[in-house]
């Protein structure tokens, strides 16, 4: 997937509870692990997708997600 950047950030809306509710559906049949309150790892084939997020201070209903 050379068109996917190695790392990116994105501001999005919703609450942290929404995010945690949406993640399992987005991962479908891939293994999802939530090692911390603000991170997730998705196993995809032989690889992994690592996500981290933070609640934005100016809007408690929005967060920034990072793929690293």
C-alpha positions as CSV (number, residue, x, y, z in Angstrom):
1,X,0.0,0.0,0.0
2,X,2.5,2.6,-1.1
3,X,-0.3,5.2,-1.3
4,X,-0.9,5.1,2.5
5,X,1.4,7.5,4.4
6,X,3.6,5.9,7.1
7,X,2.2,8.3,9.7
8,X,-0.7,10.8,9.7
9,X,-3.0,12.7,12.1
10,X,-6.7,13.5,11.7
11,X,-9.1,15.6,13.7
12,X,-12.5,14.1,14.0
13,X,-15.7,14.5,16.0
14,X,-17.5,12.3,18.5
15,X,-16.7,11.3,22.0
16,X,-14.0,8.9,23.2
17,X,-16.8,6.5,24.0
18,X,-18.0,6.8,20.3
19,X,-14.5,6.1,19.1
20,X,-14.3,2.9,21.2
21,X,-17.7,1.8,20.0
22,X,-16.8,2.4,16.3
23,X,-13.4,0.7,16.4
24,X,-14.6,-3.0,16.5
25,X,-16.8,-2.5,13.5
26,X,-14.1,-0.7,11.6
27,X,-11.7,-3.6,12.3
28,X,-14.2,-6.2,11.2
29,X,-12.6,-9.7,11.6
30,X,-9.1,-8.4,12.4
31,X,-7.9,-8.7,16.0
32,X,-8.2,-5.5,18.0
33,X,-6.2,-4.9,21.2
34,X,-6.7,-1.8,23.4
35,X,-3.5,-1.7,25.5
36,X,-4.2,1.8,27.0
37,X,-7.1,4.2,27.3
38,X,-5.8,6.1,24.3
39,X,-4.4,3.5,22.0
40,X,-5.3,0.5,19.9
41,X,-3.5,-2.1,17.8
42,X,-5.1,-3.9,15.0
43,X,-3.5,-7.1,13.6
44,X,-3.8,-7.3,9.8
45,X,-2.3,-10.3,8.2
46,X,1.4,-10.3,9.2
47,X,1.3,-6.6,10.1
48,X,-0.1,-4.3,12.7
49,X,-1.8,-0.9,12.7
50,X,-1.0,1.2,15.8
51,X,-3.4,4.0,16.7
52,X,-3.2,6.6,19.3
53,X,-5.6,9.4,20.1
54,X,-6.1,12.4,22.4
55,X,-9.1,14.5,23.3
56,X,-8.7,18.0,22.0
57,X,-8.7,20.6,24.7
58,X,-10.9,23.1,22.8
59,X,-13.6,20.5,22.1
60,X,-14.1,17.6,24.5
61,X,-16.2,15.9,21.9
62,X,-13.5,15.8,19.3
63,X,-10.2,14.0,19.2
64,X,-7.1,13.6,17.1
65,X,-6.1,10.1,15.9
66,X,-2.6,9.2,15.0
67,X,-1.4,6.2,13.0
68,X,2.2,5.3,13.8
